[in-house]
Amino acid sequence: MRYEEENFEQADKRFPELDEAARRRARARVADGVEAQAALAEESVTTQLVKAYN
């Protein structure tokens, strides 16, 4: 699990637009086996769509 956490932390630096709630959701997906990059990218897209439609 330690390697996955470091991997998440490294990937997280590339997504400064994410808030803490988005990071928690992404971290939960990583714990379920999704790659950190994919989980963070999905949260980033969702955040951008919400901003665009609000």
C-alpha angles and dihedrals in degrees: 000000000000092000091052091050092052090046090052092049091051093048092044091064089066092059108058092155093070120102125217094266091055090049091051091051091048092048090052090054090050089053087054091055105269117135114258093235092053094047093049093044091053091051090048093053092046091050092050092048092050091050092048095051098042 
